[in-house]
Structures are given as C-alpha cells and as structure tokens.
Amino acid sequence: MPANGNDRVEIDLGLVEELTNKETAALDAKHRRSLEYREVAKTHLPGGVSSSWQTWPPHPIYVDRGKGSKVWDIDGNEYVDYHNGYGVMVMGHAHPKIVEAVQKRVELGTHFAQPTEDALVCAENLAERFRLPYWRFGNSGTEATMDACRIMRATTGRTKLLKIEGTYHGHHDSLMVSVFPSKDAAGPRDHPASVPQTLGMPEGIVEQVVNVPFNDADAVRRAFEEHPGEFAGMIIEPAMSNCGLVLPDPGYLQQVEDICHANGALLAFDEVKTGCTLAWGGAVEAFGVVPDLVCLAKAIGGGLPCGAIGGTEEALGMIIRGELDQVGTFNGNPLTMAAMKVNLTEVLTKDAYRRFDEVNGIFERCQTVIDKYRLPASVKLLGAKGSIDWRSTPIHEYRDLWEIDDRVPQLAWLWQLNRGVFKSPGSKWESWSSSIVHGDEDVQRYVDNFEELASAIAS
Ligand SMILES: Cc1ncc(COP(=O)(O)O)c(C=O)c1O
C-alpha cells in the first residue's frame, strides 16, 4: 500500500473488492433461511421489506428478536446491536421497565384518540431536557419535521425554507430536497442546486427549498441576503447524523440562530436522531443553543412509534391559541405515552448517560488502530453516536463525502456483520448507535473486528 503524502496509506481498492466478495459469500452461507425467506416475502412485500431502507446489498437482515445489547436474526445468528434501530434503542432491547409499562397499558386499552394523563408527564420531561415549554406528540420524525415546516410557514406568512445540503428530515415532500445529491446534480457549493430526492414530488415544491453547506454561517447569511423576507425558517440537524457524525463548529449554531432571528425567520432543530442520544438534553444540551422548535422521534419512545415537536410560546403560539391545527389520530397514543414516560423518567436518566463516557473511552481505541495502520480515516464520538470517516480529514460538510469510495465502508459493514456486530449500513459512512446497556466487551468486539479489518486492508 503506497503512502498518500500525508503519512496515511492509500487503500488498495482491488484488495477491498476481493475481501468484499469473500465476506459476501461468508454472509450468504450464514443466511440460508433469510435468503429463502426473502424470496417468499417478495411475493407481497415489495423487495421483501416494509421500508425501502430496510434492504441493503447483499440482502436484508431479517430480525427475530432482541434483548439488551443483542439481536438475533431468523437464521439464529447473534449480533451485538450497534444499528439499534437507527439509534431508537438507546435504552437497549426489551428493557424490563418498558416491557412492564407497555404490558400494564395494554390491559387498560391502547387507543382512544383522546389524551391520557401520561402525555403531560412526557411533555414536562421534554420541556426540562430541551428547554422549551410546549410540546405536541406525533408518530414519527417525518411528522415532527412536517409540523415544523407548517408552523414556521404559518407563523411568518412566508413559504421558503432553508436547509442544509445533505441532510434527511423524513420522507414528506417539503424537505425531500438535496438529501444525498450527486456531484453531477448538486451545482456549485456557494449556490447548491435544489435536487429532488425522489420521484413523485409535486411541481413547485423543490423551488421552495434553498440548501446551504453545513458549518458555514456565511452561507446562511448570504442566502438570507439573496432572498430578503422570503424564508419562513431554517431546519437543521445540529449535528449531522446521516453521513457519519458531523459535529458543528464552535459557535456555528448560535450564529445560525442569530441570523435567522435577525431576518424574522424561525429556527428548527431536527433532533430526531440526536435527541436523547448525544446527551440527556440532546444537542440543545450538548451545544447550549435553544432554537424556536425542536423535532424529536426515535429514542424518546422506548422503541414504540413516536414523534414530538416542542417550541417556545411564540413558535407554538398559533397552536396554543387554536389558530393552527396540529393533528393526528394516533397523536399521544396511550401505549406510546406509557413507554415514553417510563423511558424518559426512569430509564434514560441523567446518570444513565455517564455510561457513554466509558463506552466512548473504548471506541477511541479505533483511532489508535487507525494511527497504527496509518489508515486515511478518523473517529468521531459523542454520547451514544459515533462514526469512522474513511477520509484523511474528518467530514465537515456533505460534499466531503464525495471523496469517499463506497466500497470501503461497505466492506467495513460486512466485516462487522460476519463477526457478530450489526450496524446500520450507509453507502459512504460507517456509523453506530450505542445503548446504556452495551457492555465493555460489546465495544471491544467492535474494536477487535476493526483492527482485524485494518490489518487485512493494510496487508
Ligand atoms: C434526522 C432525521 N430526521 C427525520 C427523520 C424521519 O424520521 P422517521 O423515519 O421516524 O419518519 C429521520 C429518519 O431517519 C432522521 O434521521
């Protein structure tokens, strides 16, 4: 492996492909039942799955059950779970307190489309964590960010939205723009094109969205100057979580908020992935900036379908006064509220988050491995989240991803899978979500597998 000039070696992609072929064959051999099942499942489930992102080459992993830090697939293979349902299961699978709360609630009826008393306890807890007084519940992150768009537009009487290039905010039309734009379609960095992420977007929607690069407050300022009085608000993941973990530069989030407010626009944090994972109070706590709106889902619900939107009195004023409806048959569903209540008040306590300092102390050994083998990579860690950027300098904004060859993170994913570690796949990034119940030995398994991969690539 030749050195690439900055003391890092260049990865031999031919070797990566060779290793990937071996790992794919090894995976297939362990997944005979899954492979057969997929063919049957395809007869009524398109692709054999319930969401297009549940399948990933070479084939979907069909899960049978989970307990604590582990999951088992339908072939009986056991994995340490670092996928964790995209970071939902930060409390671990089948946590006894959540199981008990759900079982008790089931006996009492699971749906009325009327509020139950648990909702207020959940709202009080979220108000303390995210420093925002008012909360409404929904059923997914998509609903939370969709509500944020509507609230920002209704409150300001404007229609345009500002977002960060390369962020995903759910699958509704308003924000399915420039989620993973290709280099060919994305346009210049100082004026990114608005690229529809999916077919089926109605005409005119895409034009309502302007994208700017992450970690660049000047770009936000410029966008407001170029569209005076047009933006209802900006939505941002305070730490990007869908291209590895990309942390905000110091002061960036505060600058963004100041620019939005100076221009009469609202700021919404999409904390669907960062909320209750980066810290007890999510990114609001981790970075000390309180936006007008916070969108939550995933980890707050203890593993049940959930979503929430929180806001200041001003931002949720129209809903408080009854001028704007935020609605949904399953909003504040009793089963979800029961699981969320115990999750927020008894499981994901402030003390529980100390565990991530210990866990991340072990994950840091991946950086030692990277340095030992002089790999062009680096590790990022915060709370329950971590990633390895397969690039000689860390990813700082979406466009940095274009320099990463998909084949390396794909091999890293297969490698862990074949050695008992389940992670969410990603075409150009390697990331994980931990839980408060993962043991030291679970993390060490990841690190050991990583070292074995490093040595194989370096040989
Ligand atoms: C940052 C972010 N926002 C919103 C969503 C949408 O959440 P859901 O899949 O619950 O609709 C996701 C989903 O992964 C996400 O990562």
The ligand as an SDF file (V2000), in Angstrom:
LIG
                    3D

 16 16  0  0  0  0  0  0  0  0999 V2000
  -32.5480   13.4800   11.0700 C   0  0  0  0  0  0  0  0  0  0  0  0
  -33.8330   12.7700   10.7560 C   0  0  0  0  0  0  0  0  0  0  0  0
  -34.9800   13.4530   10.7060 N   0  0  0  0  0  0  0  0  0  0  0  0
  -36.1490   12.8700   10.4450 C   0  0  0  0  0  0  0  0  0  0  0  0
  -36.2050   11.5150   10.1940 C   0  0  0  0  0  0  0  0  0  0  0  0
  -37.5130   10.8580    9.8920 C   0  0  0  0  0  0  0  0  0  0  0  0
  -37.9130   10.0740   10.9660 O   0  0  0  0  0  0  0  0  0  0  0  0
  -38.9470    8.8680   10.7240 P   0  0  0  0  0  0  0  0  0  0  0  0
  -38.2280    7.8160    9.9770 O   0  0  0  0  0  0  0  0  0  0  0  0
  -39.3450    8.4780   12.1290 O   0  0  0  0  0  0  0  0  0  0  0  0
  -40.0870    9.4260    9.9740 O   0  0  0  0  0  0  0  0  0  0  0  0
  -35.0460   10.7510   10.2390 C   0  0  0  0  0  0  0  0  0  0  0  0
  -35.0780    9.3110    9.9880 C   0  0  0  0  0  0  0  0  0  0  0  0
  -34.1130    8.6130    9.9580 O   0  0  0  0  0  0  0  0  0  0  0  0
  -33.8120   11.4000   10.5110 C   0  0  0  0  0  0  0  0  0  0  0  0
  -32.6650   10.7260   10.5210 O   0  0  0  0  0  0  0  0  0  0  0  0
  1  2  1  0
  2  3  1  0
  2 15  2  0
  3  4  2  0
  4  5  1  0
  5  6  1  0
  5 12  2  0
  6  7  1  0
  7  8  1  0
  8  9  2  0
  8 10  1  0
  8 11  1  0
 12 13  1  0
 12 15  1  0
 13 14  2  0
 15 16  1  0
M  END
$$$$
